Structures are given as C-alpha cells and as structure tokens.
C-alpha cells in the first residue's frame, strides 16, 4: 500500500492512521486490501469488510442496499476504495459505506487473498 499511496492520495483517499484521527460523522474516503468479508446470519444482509493498509486495519459496514447496488465490486475487489460516513465511539471505529470502487488493477499481479465467511 505504501507504494500505491502517491496514486491513492490523488483521489483524496485517507490511510487508516488518518482515519483514526478523524472526528465522528465526517464523510471520508479510504482504500485498502480486502482481508475479510463476513456476513453473519444475524446481520440481516449487512456485510462487514476489513481493509488493510500500511498502518493497520479499517472496518467497513456495508448495509444491504449498498451491497445489492454494488454487489460485483463488493465481492470481487482485492483493493477496495470506500466512500462513506466515519463512525467513532471512543476506541470503536467503523466506516459506513455509501459507495465502493474496485481499484484491484492498481495491484497488478500481486497476489492477495481474503477470508470470506458466511
């Protein structure tokens, strides 16, 4: 991710360290390598995604409406950009996704793998 940061900065994509310093309720953009997609039976169609960058992990919440509208990007991206509302309550931080973009071509042939659970 560090090698991609200059390209990502052009799109005003914050890294996970910058996000941790962002106040609650702000609209933000970030990107990271997808390491986990999880859709628990009790989540009513919500998917939880973990993105990793050079500074750590960011937890993404994708409500059913966004999942249905952007299913292909959500399930296929290895490098995912997310625009949404930053949610922070003390040490618990999540990004509520509004829009998703697949930036996987930026990874070239770099192999990545996510753990996808249902």
C-alpha positions as CSV (number, residue, x, y, z in Angstrom):
1,X,0.0,0.0,0.0
2,X,2.9,2.3,0.8
3,X,4.0,2.1,-2.9
4,X,0.5,3.0,-4.1
5,X,0.0,5.9,-1.6
6,X,1.0,8.7,-4.1
7,X,-1.6,7.4,-6.6
8,X,-4.2,7.0,-3.8
9,X,-3.6,10.5,-2.5
10,X,-4.6,11.9,-5.9
11,X,-8.1,10.6,-5.1
12,X,-8.0,12.0,-1.6
13,X,-8.1,8.5,0.0
14,X,-7.1,8.6,3.6
15,X,-5.0,5.9,5.2
16,X,-6.1,4.1,8.4
17,X,-3.9,6.3,10.6
18,X,-5.5,9.4,9.3
19,X,-9.0,7.9,9.7
20,X,-8.3,7.1,13.4
21,X,-7.8,10.9,13.9
22,X,-11.0,11.8,12.1
23,X,-13.9,13.1,14.1
24,X,-17.2,11.2,14.3
25,X,-19.7,11.8,11.5
26,X,-17.4,13.1,8.8
27,X,-17.6,11.9,5.2
28,X,-14.3,10.2,4.2
29,X,-12.7,8.1,1.5
30,X,-10.2,5.3,2.1
31,X,-8.8,2.3,0.3
32,X,-7.2,-0.9,1.4
33,X,-6.5,-4.6,0.6
34,X,-9.6,-6.7,1.4
35,X,-8.6,-9.2,4.1
36,X,-12.1,-10.3,5.3
37,X,-15.7,-10.3,4.1
38,X,-18.2,-11.5,6.6
39,X,-22.0,-11.8,6.5
40,X,-23.3,-13.3,9.8
41,X,-26.7,-14.9,9.7
42,X,-27.9,-12.4,12.3
43,X,-26.8,-9.3,10.3
44,X,-29.9,-9.1,8.1
45,X,-27.9,-8.8,4.9
46,X,-25.2,-6.5,6.2
47,X,-21.6,-7.3,5.2
48,X,-18.6,-6.5,7.3
49,X,-15.3,-5.9,5.4
50,X,-11.8,-5.5,6.8
51,X,-9.4,-3.4,4.8
52,X,-5.7,-3.3,5.5
53,X,-3.1,-0.7,4.5
54,X,0.4,0.2,5.7
55,X,-0.8,1.5,9.0
56,X,-3.4,-1.1,10.1
57,X,-7.0,-2.2,9.5
58,X,-10.2,-0.4,8.9
59,X,-13.6,-1.9,9.5
60,X,-16.3,-1.3,6.9
61,X,-20.0,-1.8,7.3
62,X,-21.9,-2.3,4.1
63,X,-25.7,-2.1,4.5
64,X,-27.9,-4.3,2.4
65,X,-28.9,-1.5,0.0
66,X,-25.3,-0.8,-0.9
67,X,-24.5,-4.5,-1.1
68,X,-27.3,-5.0,-3.6
69,X,-26.4,-2.0,-5.7
70,X,-22.7,-2.7,-5.8
71,X,-22.5,-6.5,-5.3
72,X,-20.0,-7.2,-8.0
73,X,-17.5,-4.6,-6.7
74,X,-18.0,-5.6,-3.1
75,X,-17.4,-9.3,-3.7
76,X,-14.8,-9.1,-6.4
77,X,-12.4,-6.3,-5.4
78,X,-9.0,-7.2,-3.9
79,X,-8.2,-3.5,-3.5
80,X,-11.3,-1.6,-2.4
81,X,-12.0,2.1,-2.2
82,X,-14.8,3.2,0.1
83,X,-16.6,6.5,0.5
84,X,-18.8,6.8,3.5
85,X,-19.6,8.2,6.9
86,X,-16.9,7.8,9.6
87,X,-18.4,6.4,12.8
88,X,-16.4,6.7,16.0
89,X,-17.4,6.0,19.6
90,X,-14.3,6.2,21.8
91,X,-12.0,3.4,20.5
92,X,-14.5,1.7,18.3
93,X,-14.3,3.0,14.7
94,X,-16.2,1.9,11.5
95,X,-16.8,3.3,8.1
96,X,-20.4,3.1,6.9
97,X,-20.1,2.6,3.2
98,X,-22.1,4.7,0.7
99,X,-20.0,4.0,-2.5
100,X,-17.5,1.4,-3.4
101,X,-14.9,1.2,-6.2
102,X,-12.7,-1.6,-7.3
103,X,-9.0,-0.5,-7.5
104,X,-7.6,-4.0,-8.0
105,X,-5.9,-3.2,-11.3
106,X,-3.5,-1.0,-9.3
107,X,-2.2,-4.2,-7.6
108,X,-1.0,-5.7,-10.9
109,X,-0.1,-9.3,-10.5
110,X,0.4,-9.0,-6.7
111,X,-1.4,-12.0,-5.1
112,X,-3.9,-11.1,-2.3
113,X,-6.4,-13.4,-0.6
114,X,-9.3,-12.6,1.7
115,X,-11.1,-14.8,4.1
116,X,-14.7,-14.8,3.1
117,X,-17.2,-16.2,5.6
118,X,-21.0,-16.6,5.6
